[in-house]
């Protein structure tokens, strides 16, 4: 495809994909608030919605045998999420606070999945063993959030454990309505399905356009994935993250950020590796994931302080992302 055709395809695909993902995330957040769901669960649902462009782009790149782009989208998106969702939110809002119980639970799950993925990518752990270790933590975590505070209170836990689990869900919300109407539920479901289909179609066009432009302009595919596609497909996450920060919904922000990165790792790297779609990783890819471990740990230390994270902490995360981008450019030159 010539640049004259690839450029309009790329721009149109990105625009359509971002618009559809905004609708998808907005509808899910609307449903969650209507049902009075806790912040941690809202963060997970929002992450699932906002991650659709990133995951679709990574899978689309794998299908088109552009492995460097696929790995770059995942690694670049996760680094950008930490800088834009947490760093920019703290800079814009002035300060971001989250419940310590929520932060501790999300930190454990996020670091566990990141460490397992890094071990698989580095060749220190087999794909099957990695998949098992991912499931050991991810499945109970999702079931816990899906069960909700009410069901968890029935578990045979001590006072301290019950308090920790109950507060790990973050702040709860009063129900603002109901979804008893079958017509309303059917309409929301139809909108979600349609938006998801548009996101997938947009990701295919974006990857195809970006790949053709990279070949025509002699741009390394690694940079296309880790910078261009990673940033553009992560904009829905950045938007919702900053919105949570401005609304002082720190628990939802932390949940969405860490869950978004975990979902990217599992769906974009762990699962394809387990299925044999990804077999070899460059030294740069291993470095990127190792950088993510350090950047994630730094974010958790900064936001886990008493009083939360202020503008200085947010600026530090943005600087770390800038250094990440500089390494990518230097390695590809």
Buried (B, 14 or more C-beta within 10 A) or exposed (E): BEBEEBBEBBEBBBEBBBBBBBBBBBBBBBBBBBBBBBBBBBBBBBBBBBBBBBBBBBBBBBEBEBBBBBBBBBBBBBBBBBBBBBBBBBBEBBBBBBBBBBBBBBBBBBBBBBBBBBBBBBEEBEBEBBBEBBEEBBEEBBEBBEBBBEEBEEEEBEEEEBEBBBBBBBBBBEEEEEEEEEEBEEEBEEBBEEBBEBBBBBBBBBBBBBBBBBBBEEBBBBBBBBBBBBBBBBBBBBBBBBBBBBEBBBBBBBBBBBBBBBBBBBBBBBBBBBEEBBEEBBEBBBBBBBBBBEBBBBBBEBBBEEEBBBBEBBBBBBEBBEEBBEBBEEBBE
